Amino acid sequence: MRHELKLNCISCGHSISLDENVYVDYEGPIKCNACSAILNVKIEDGKLRAMDFVRLSKPSLEDSFMRR
C-alpha cells in the first residue's frame, strides 16, 4: 500500500507529496514544482522534523529583468 507524506512549501504554500516509503528517513533537498524553491528537509520515521528554505532554483522574473 502506497502512502504519501504531504508537506507545504514554505516559499509559496503549494502542497508537495512525497512517497512515504521512499522518504521514511531522509535528510536533504527537495524541490517545489510550483515555485522551484529548494527546501532542505529532515524526515524521521515518516514525519517531518525540520524544513528550511535554501533558494529558488531559477531566478525570479524580477531578477531576470535586472540582469539585462
Sequence and secondary structure as in RCSB ss.txt:
>XXXX:A:sequence
MRHELKLNCISCGHSISLDENVYVDYEGPIKCNACSAILNVKIEDGKLRAMDFVRLSKPSLEDSFMRR
>XXXX:A:secstr
   EEEEE TTT  EEEEETTTSSSEEEEEE TTT EEEEEEEETTEEEEEEEEEESS  HHHHHHT 
